[in-house]
Amino acid sequence: SLASDVITHFPSTVAKEGVNWIKGLINKLKDEAGGDVQMGAVGNYNPDQIRRAADEMHVSLSDHMLKVIQSLIQNESGGNAGVTQHGYTDINSGSSATLARGLLQYVPSTFAHYAVSGHNNIFNAYDQLLALFNDSNWASDIHPGGGWGPTGHRRMANGGLIGTHQMIEVAEGNMPEFIIPTDPAKRSRSDELLRQANAALNHDAQPANNDELVAKVEHQTKLVAQLTSLASQILTGQGEQTQTIRSTAQTPRQRYVQDGINGQINNYQPKLGY
């Protein structure tokens, strides 16, 4: 009867749907927190999170490379961002300090080198994806046959041209950086900063610390200002001398009259005993 079916099946149906809803919620929370990136069928890792990491690192990610990264995740950790030394033994197995960890199985020292500031959790999937894209050779460092190893420099701590509006971090590791505008309307400020940067980079003595670097840059800037002021004074003095010469110059008629007066004075000098 209907009543019998409801009594028999309704509780299990509700329970099953409830469990599925809870699982979905857990997966969503994991994704937002940067945990496991597995979604759907085995090996189909969350493309949205991978693309979001690529976008943050200003990487244009093709569909082909997206699948390559998904395959890499499958081979390295099976999508488990919390795993340590996942299913293999290698040169790193001898010490707990060097065991590979996380989504892409980074060794701690390597992850620390490529990690983006503010994303330093080796067991966070999103943090590891950012570190992946922070390798200048990331695409060529992924081997088609499986496995990988970063070999490039840190992309986001090596300078470069920024052409789009964005929020970025500067002076990583508290190392001074110059931000020089290329807006033609700010040309004078750009020239000033370029002089300061050149003075800081080409100074013979290597600054011992950041304070010393800042002091040397300020000193060089003052010297440039003093030289500019001195040059201006010299040019102004030359102008005044030219004007004086012009104001004291005589016309031909004035010189003729003065020569006559000088001649008369000379004629009187012998008579006066000079």
PyMOL commands that set and color helices and strands:
alter all, ss='L'
color gray80, all
select helices_A, chain A and resi 2-33+47-56+63-76+91-94+96-98+108-114+125-133+138-141+155-157+172-174+184-201+210-248+252-272
alter helices_A, ss='H'
color red, helices_A
deselect
rebuild
show_as cartoon
